[in-house]
């Protein structure tokens, strides 16, 4: 039986995952979320044995529509009893930074202290009560798009004015001093596959899309590995990327990514092909 893979970007990693699965003799149907129609009464609509969600939150800066749509699709797939990677709850955490921090806080996992505002007016009213610096983000996003550091009230007011749109929630976090790098974990089936260090741009943001260089983290502390694997288990995240700031006191989780993306050059610093690793895991789930 076949696999259905939902996507909103036909990039290297998604195309390579599909290629590697097909090389194993498994049929894969790529499903463009923007062309799909959900009919909750047609039980024959979902014909595949297994479904994969590869719809990125980073591609929805101007619209939440296909993220909200993807959540509804995953809920329906779960309701009719077909396996889907990742689950509704893990996907919701991927699509909402506040939801991710909320769930991690529930499990006593160190995460950035968070404020969430529904509109520009309420965010402005809070300005006099805030201590800076703060990190300001759209509640839904990725690839470090619309992520800012405010060092003062003036910075904060300017940023939220630029960031605010009628359909975007404003997510504000405490800023945490790191040891000089950002830690990225890649986890499959609750086991750590790789750990990398990313140098910080402007002294605070570690992002490949912003120009950070990534290197293997060969001396990863055991507590960081255990933390990443615990997060995957408690959130039922079979495919997961995590960004962690290692402060002088403790690690702090700063990003949860259930649809981790890689570039073709990622193989150079990882030492393996992440698309093949993901495809191998999906194929093993399909064979069950």
C-alpha positions as CSV (number, residue, x, y, z in Angstrom):
1,X,0.0,0.0,0.0
2,X,1.0,3.6,-0.6
3,X,2.0,6.8,1.3
4,X,0.4,10.2,1.0
5,X,2.8,13.2,1.6
6,X,1.3,16.6,2.1
7,X,3.4,19.6,1.2
8,X,3.3,23.3,0.4
9,X,6.8,23.7,-0.9
10,X,8.4,21.4,-3.5
11,X,12.0,21.9,-2.3
12,X,15.1,19.7,-2.2
13,X,14.3,17.9,1.1
14,X,10.7,17.0,0.2
15,X,11.6,15.9,-3.3
16,X,14.5,13.8,-2.0
17,X,12.4,12.2,0.7
18,X,9.9,11.1,-2.0
19,X,12.7,9.8,-4.2
20,X,14.3,7.7,-1.5
21,X,11.0,6.2,-0.5
22,X,10.1,5.3,-4.1
23,X,13.5,3.7,-4.5
24,X,12.4,1.2,-1.9
25,X,9.5,0.2,-4.2
26,X,6.9,2.1,-2.1
27,X,4.3,4.2,-4.0
28,X,4.2,7.9,-2.8
29,X,1.5,10.5,-3.7
30,X,2.7,14.0,-3.3
31,X,-0.3,16.1,-2.2
32,X,-0.2,19.9,-2.7
33,X,-2.1,21.3,0.2
34,X,-3.2,24.3,-1.9
35,X,-5.0,22.0,-4.4
36,X,-6.5,19.5,-2.0
37,X,-10.2,19.3,-1.1
38,X,-11.2,17.9,2.3
39,X,-14.4,15.9,2.2
40,X,-15.0,14.6,5.7
41,X,-17.9,12.4,4.5
42,X,-16.0,10.6,1.8
43,X,-14.2,7.7,3.5
44,X,-12.6,6.6,0.2
45,X,-10.8,10.0,-0.1
46,X,-8.0,8.8,2.1
47,X,-6.7,5.7,0.4
48,X,-3.1,5.6,1.6
49,X,-1.8,3.4,4.4
50,X,0.2,6.2,6.0
51,X,0.3,10.0,5.7
52,X,3.1,12.4,6.2
53,X,2.8,16.1,7.0
54,X,5.5,18.2,5.3
55,X,3.6,21.5,5.2
56,X,5.9,24.2,6.5
57,X,4.8,27.1,8.8
58,X,7.6,29.2,7.3
59,X,5.7,29.5,4.0
60,X,2.7,31.2,5.6
61,X,3.9,34.7,6.5
62,X,0.9,36.3,4.8
63,X,-1.8,33.7,5.4
64,X,-2.7,31.0,8.0
65,X,-5.1,29.3,5.6
66,X,-3.2,26.2,4.6
67,X,-1.8,25.7,8.1
68,X,-5.3,25.8,9.6
69,X,-6.4,23.5,6.7
70,X,-3.6,21.1,7.4
71,X,-4.5,20.8,11.1
72,X,-8.1,20.0,10.0
73,X,-6.8,17.3,7.6
74,X,-4.6,15.7,10.2
75,X,-7.5,15.7,12.7
76,X,-9.7,13.9,10.2
77,X,-7.0,11.4,9.3
78,X,-6.6,10.6,13.0
79,X,-10.4,10.4,13.4
80,X,-10.7,7.7,10.7
81,X,-7.9,5.7,12.2
82,X,-5.1,6.1,9.6
83,X,-1.5,6.7,10.9
84,X,-0.1,10.1,10.3
85,X,3.3,11.6,11.0
86,X,3.4,13.9,12.8
87,X,0.3,13.9,15.1
88,X,-2.2,16.8,15.4
89,X,-0.7,17.9,18.7
90,X,2.9,17.9,17.4
91,X,1.8,19.8,14.3
92,X,-0.1,22.4,16.3
93,X,3.1,22.9,18.3
94,X,5.0,23.3,15.0
95,X,2.5,25.9,13.8
96,X,2.2,27.9,17.1
97,X,5.3,29.0,19.0
98,X,3.1,29.7,22.0
99,X,1.5,26.3,21.9
100,X,4.9,24.7,21.8
101,X,6.1,26.7,24.8
102,X,2.8,26.0,26.6
103,X,3.1,22.2,26.2
104,X,6.8,22.1,27.1
105,X,6.1,24.2,30.2
106,X,3.4,21.6,31.2
107,X,6.1,18.9,31.1
108,X,8.5,21.0,33.2
109,X,10.9,21.4,30.2
110,X,12.9,24.6,30.3
111,X,11.5,27.0,27.6
112,X,11.5,30.7,27.0
113,X,9.1,32.7,29.2
114,X,6.4,33.8,26.8
115,X,3.8,36.6,26.4
116,X,1.2,36.4,23.7
117,X,-0.8,39.4,22.4
118,X,-3.9,39.2,20.1
119,X,-3.4,42.6,18.6
120,X,-1.1,45.7,18.3
121,X,-3.0,47.7,20.9
122,X,-2.7,45.2,23.7
123,X,1.0,44.7,22.9
124,X,1.6,48.5,23.0
125,X,-0.1,48.8,26.4
126,X,2.2,46.2,27.9
127,X,5.4,48.1,26.8
128,X,5.9,50.0,30.1
129,X,5.8,46.8,32.1
130,X,8.4,44.9,30.1
131,X,12.1,44.4,30.9
132,X,14.4,44.3,27.9
133,X,15.9,42.7,25.9
134,X,13.0,40.7,24.4
135,X,12.7,38.5,21.4
136,X,9.6,39.2,19.3
137,X,8.1,36.8,16.7
138,X,5.0,36.0,14.8
139,X,3.3,33.2,16.7
140,X,3.4,31.2,13.5
141,X,6.5,31.2,11.3
142,X,9.8,29.7,10.6
143,X,13.3,30.1,9.0
144,X,13.8,33.1,11.3
145,X,11.4,35.2,9.3
146,X,9.9,38.1,11.3
147,X,12.1,37.4,14.4
148,X,13.5,40.4,16.1
149,X,15.4,41.4,19.2
150,X,14.2,44.5,21.1
151,X,16.8,46.1,23.4
152,X,14.6,48.9,24.5
153,X,11.0,50.1,24.7
154,X,11.5,52.1,21.5
155,X,12.8,49.1,19.7
156,X,9.8,47.1,20.9
157,X,7.2,49.6,19.8
158,X,8.8,49.9,16.3
159,X,9.0,46.1,15.9
160,X,5.5,45.3,16.9
161,X,4.2,48.0,14.6
162,X,6.1,46.5,11.6
163,X,5.2,42.9,12.7
164,X,1.5,43.4,13.4
165,X,-1.1,42.3,10.9
166,X,-4.7,41.6,11.5
167,X,-4.3,37.8,11.4
168,X,-1.0,37.5,13.3
169,X,-0.6,37.0,17.0
170,X,2.4,38.7,18.5
171,X,4.7,36.4,20.5
172,X,7.2,37.9,22.9
173,X,9.9,35.9,24.7
174,X,12.6,36.6,27.3
175,X,16.1,36.8,25.8
176,X,18.6,34.3,27.0
177,X,22.4,34.7,26.8
178,X,24.0,31.7,25.2
179,X,27.5,30.3,25.2
180,X,28.1,31.8,21.8
181,X,26.1,29.4,19.6
182,X,22.7,27.9,19.0
183,X,22.2,24.1,19.3
184,X,20.1,22.3,16.8
185,X,19.0,18.7,17.4
186,X,17.5,16.4,14.8
187,X,15.5,13.5,16.2
188,X,13.8,10.5,14.5
189,X,11.6,8.0,16.3
190,X,12.5,9.5,19.6
191,X,16.3,9.0,19.1
192,X,18.9,11.7,18.5
193,X,20.2,11.5,15.0
194,X,22.5,14.6,14.9
195,X,23.5,17.7,16.8
196,X,24.9,20.8,15.3
197,X,26.2,24.2,16.4
198,X,25.2,27.4,14.6
199,X,27.2,30.5,15.0
200,X,25.1,33.6,16.0
201,X,24.3,36.4,13.6
202,X,24.5,39.8,15.3
203,X,25.4,38.0,18.5
204,X,21.9,36.5,19.1
205,X,20.3,34.6,16.2
206,X,21.4,31.2,14.9
207,X,19.7,30.5,11.5
208,X,21.0,28.9,8.3
209,X,18.7,31.1,6.3
210,X,20.2,34.2,7.9
211,X,23.7,33.1,7.2
212,X,24.8,31.1,10.2
213,X,27.4,28.4,9.6
214,X,26.6,24.9,11.0
215,X,29.1,22.4,12.3
216,X,28.8,19.0,14.0
217,X,28.4,19.2,17.8
218,X,30.7,16.3,18.7
219,X,30.9,17.1,22.4
220,X,27.1,17.4,23.0
221,X,26.3,17.0,26.7
222,X,24.3,14.0,27.7
223,X,21.7,16.2,29.4
224,X,21.0,17.9,26.0
225,X,20.6,14.6,24.2
226,X,18.3,13.3,26.9
227,X,16.3,16.5,26.9
228,X,15.7,16.4,23.1
229,X,14.6,12.7,23.2
230,X,12.3,13.4,26.2
231,X,10.6,16.3,24.3
232,X,10.1,14.0,21.3
233,X,8.5,11.3,23.5
234,X,6.2,13.6,25.5
235,X,5.0,15.4,22.4
236,X,4.6,12.3,20.3
237,X,6.9,13.8,17.6
238,X,8.4,11.1,15.4
239,X,10.3,13.6,13.2
240,X,11.6,16.7,15.0
241,X,14.0,19.5,15.0
242,X,14.8,21.5,18.1
243,X,16.7,24.7,18.7
244,X,18.2,25.1,22.1
245,X,20.0,27.9,23.8
246,X,22.6,26.6,26.3
247,X,22.8,29.3,29.0
248,X,25.2,29.3,31.9
249,X,22.5,27.9,34.1
250,X,20.6,25.4,31.9
251,X,19.5,24.7,28.4
252,X,16.4,26.5,27.2
253,X,14.3,25.3,24.2
254,X,13.7,28.2,21.8
255,X,12.1,26.5,18.8
256,X,10.1,23.3,18.1
257,X,10.0,22.2,14.5
258,X,8.0,19.1,13.5
259,X,8.7,19.7,9.8
260,X,12.5,20.2,9.8
261,X,13.8,21.4,6.5
262,X,17.3,20.8,5.1
263,X,19.3,22.1,2.1
264,X,21.2,19.8,-0.2
265,X,24.4,21.1,1.2
266,X,23.3,19.9,4.7
267,X,25.0,16.6,3.9
268,X,28.4,18.4,4.1
269,X,28.2,19.3,7.8
270,X,26.0,16.5,9.0
271,X,28.0,13.7,7.4
272,X,24.9,11.9,6.1
273,X,21.9,12.6,3.9
274,X,19.0,13.8,6.2
275,X,16.4,13.2,3.4
276,X,17.4,9.5,3.3
277,X,17.3,9.2,7.1
278,X,13.8,10.6,7.1
279,X,12.8,8.4,4.2
280,X,14.2,5.3,5.9
281,X,12.2,6.0,9.0
282,X,9.0,6.7,7.1
283,X,9.5,3.4,5.1
284,X,10.0,1.5,8.4
285,X,6.7,2.9,9.7
286,X,5.0,2.0,6.4
287,X,6.1,-1.6,6.7
288,X,4.5,-2.1,10.1
